[in-house]
Amino acid sequence: MELKGRAAVITGAASGIGRGAALEFARRGASVLVSDLDADGAREVADEIVAAGGTAKPQQADVSAEDAFVSLREAVLAAFGRVDLVMNNVGVLTRGLPEHLPIDEWRRVLEVNLFSVVRSHAVFVPHFLKQGSGHIVNTASFAGLFTYAYDRQPYAASKAAIVQITEGLRLYLEPQGVGVTLLCPGPVRTNISAGVRTFGPETVTRSPGAAYVAKMPDQVGVRLADAVERNEFMVYTDDKVVEELVARAGDWNGYIARKVAEISGS
Ligand SMILES: NC(=O)c1ccc[n+]([C@@H]2O[C@H](COP(=O)([O-])OP(=O)(O)OC[C@H]3O[C@@H](n4cnc5c(N)ncnc54)[C@H](O)[C@@H]3O)[C@@H](O)[C@H]2O)c1
């Protein structure tokens, strides 16, 4: 699917990866509904796109609201007369040892990260099926592919679930002419850690590994736009992750034993 002439809605597009995708999709000729909880940030990104000669409109939306995606569908149709792509990109992080994370915090993170995607699918899957075309991008994380920390379980659980439901969606929708792409970023320089709360004692923030050099959001935008245009399913921001996944699949017990030794020895 060429992005030129298409209409896209991106959640969490005022910052980081969502902003990088919005700028790149627009550069390739898509009209973008720049949606975010942060209304001023969404307006700034939309203004930036328009100043560069592209087409964009800002739309304030809280993806944890029950009717958020019905409103987004109406907004994108009102703005551009069509919708071809939805990118479910919002994700929030919380930190704390497993016994210190309150259930309400689990609920908040799952509501924002996971149930937003479920609500989006409920609105956009029937729309794209009826239309006979469309593309859905879901943003997961390396945290949903393998385990490198134990102090962010709600986040990792939400991302693992997104991996699973996105895979299922691809199986369901590809034969019906609707594209599905799973964006799995490793470290990317964004604002995701700003304001993250820690429950219980401070923990050491572990990254997926020293081998993964942090990427910039605009690099992720280019990689993702290429994948959408080629209708590819999986987008890693670093292909080295494949070695990690193969090692785990080949000897899961040995892999976990090595991780325990690595973490307890650090
Ligand atoms: N940055 C990384 O290293 C990294 C790695 C793996 C996965 N990711 C994932 O990438 C996605 C984008 O994150 P980012 O790193 O660009 O973070 P970011 O914090 O820079 O951007 C996230 C945006 O989401 C918005 N947002 C937060 N809650 C919202 C809500 N309830 N409704 C609507 N908008 C809301 C924020 O205002 C912000 O503009 C997330 O799903 C994140 O989990 C990021």
Ligand as a Chemical Component Dictionary entry (heavy atoms), coordinates in Angstrom:
data_LIG
# 
_chem_comp.id                   LIG 
_chem_comp.type                 NON-POLYMER 
_chem_comp.pdbx_formal_charge   0 
_chem_comp.three_letter_code    LIG 
# 
loop_
_chem_comp_atom.comp_id 
_chem_comp_atom.atom_id 
_chem_comp_atom.alt_atom_id 
_chem_comp_atom.type_symbol 
_chem_comp_atom.charge 
_chem_comp_atom.model_Cartn_x 
_chem_comp_atom.model_Cartn_y 
_chem_comp_atom.model_Cartn_z 
_chem_comp_atom.pdbx_ordinal 
LIG N1  N1  N 0  11.074 4.539  23.478 1  
LIG C1  C1  C 0  11.378 3.266  23.549 2  
LIG O1  O1  O 0  12.546 2.913  23.831 3  
LIG C2  C2  C 0  10.337 2.234  23.261 4  
LIG C3  C3  C 0  10.744 0.885  23.210 5  
LIG C4  C4  C 0  9.791  -0.090 22.958 6  
LIG C5  C5  C 0  8.470  0.264  22.746 7  
LIG N2  N2  N 1  8.106  1.579  22.793 8  
LIG C6  C6  C 0  6.688  1.876  22.583 9  
LIG O2  O2  O 0  6.535  2.906  21.612 10 
LIG C7  C7  C 0  5.289  3.563  21.819 11 
LIG C8  C8  C 0  5.506  5.065  21.778 12 
LIG O3  O3  O 0  6.287  5.432  22.906 13 
LIG P1  P1  P 0  7.426  6.545  22.873 14 
LIG O4  O4  O 0  8.666  5.897  23.331 15 
LIG O5  O5  O -1 7.390  7.277  21.616 16 
LIG O6  O6  O 0  6.927  7.439  24.105 17 
LIG P2  P2  P 0  6.577  8.976  24.285 18 
LIG O7  O7  O 0  6.265  9.100  25.735 19 
LIG O8  O8  O 0  7.642  9.848  23.707 20 
LIG O9  O9  O 0  5.239  9.163  23.429 21 
LIG C9  C9  C 0  4.015  8.614  23.856 22 
LIG C10 C10 C 0  2.883  9.590  23.583 23 
LIG O10 O10 O 0  1.663  8.975  24.050 24 
LIG C11 C11 C 0  0.860  9.979  24.649 25 
LIG N3  N3  N 0  -0.100 9.374  25.585 26 
LIG C12 C12 C 0  0.163  8.863  26.821 27 
LIG N4  N4  N 0  -0.986 8.404  27.376 28 
LIG C13 C13 C 0  -1.978 8.622  26.464 29 
LIG C14 C14 C 0  -3.372 8.379  26.447 30 
LIG N5  N5  N 0  -3.993 7.799  27.507 31 
LIG N6  N6  N 0  -4.085 8.716  25.339 32 
LIG C15 C15 C 0  -3.476 9.308  24.268 33 
LIG N7  N7  N 0  -2.146 9.590  24.246 34 
LIG C16 C16 C 0  -1.412 9.254  25.325 35 
LIG C17 C17 C 0  1.855  10.911 25.322 36 
LIG O11 O11 O 0  1.269  12.191 25.562 37 
LIG C18 C18 C 0  3.007  10.932 24.316 38 
LIG O12 O12 O 0  2.864  12.000 23.411 39 
LIG C19 C19 C 0  4.753  3.027  23.155 40 
LIG O13 O13 O 0  3.779  2.052  22.915 41 
LIG C20 C20 C 0  5.971  2.405  23.792 42 
LIG O14 O14 O 0  5.640  1.399  24.696 43 
LIG C21 C21 C 0  9.004  2.562  23.055 44 
# 
loop_
_chem_comp_bond.comp_id 
_chem_comp_bond.atom_id_1 
_chem_comp_bond.atom_id_2 
_chem_comp_bond.value_order 
_chem_comp_bond.pdbx_ordinal 
LIG N1  C1  SING 1  
LIG C1  O1  DOUB 2  
LIG C1  C2  SING 3  
LIG C2  C3  SING 4  
LIG C2  C21 DOUB 5  
LIG C3  C4  DOUB 6  
LIG C4  C5  SING 7  
LIG C5  N2  DOUB 8  
LIG N2  C6  SING 9  
LIG N2  C21 SING 10 
LIG C6  O2  SING 11 
LIG C6  C20 SING 12 
LIG O2  C7  SING 13 
LIG C7  C8  SING 14 
LIG C7  C19 SING 15 
LIG C8  O3  SING 16 
LIG O3  P1  SING 17 
LIG P1  O4  DOUB 18 
LIG P1  O5  SING 19 
LIG P1  O6  SING 20 
LIG O6  P2  SING 21 
LIG P2  O7  DOUB 22 
LIG P2  O8  SING 23 
LIG P2  O9  SING 24 
LIG O9  C9  SING 25 
LIG C9  C10 SING 26 
LIG C10 O10 SING 27 
LIG C10 C18 SING 28 
LIG O10 C11 SING 29 
LIG C11 N3  SING 30 
LIG C11 C17 SING 31 
LIG N3  C12 SING 32 
LIG N3  C16 SING 33 
LIG C12 N4  DOUB 34 
LIG N4  C13 SING 35 
LIG C13 C14 SING 36 
LIG C13 C16 DOUB 37 
LIG C14 N5  SING 38 
LIG C14 N6  DOUB 39 
LIG N6  C15 SING 40 
LIG C15 N7  DOUB 41 
LIG N7  C16 SING 42 
LIG C17 O11 SING 43 
LIG C17 C18 SING 44 
LIG C18 O12 SING 45 
LIG C19 O13 SING 46 
LIG C19 C20 SING 47 
LIG C20 O14 SING 48 
# 
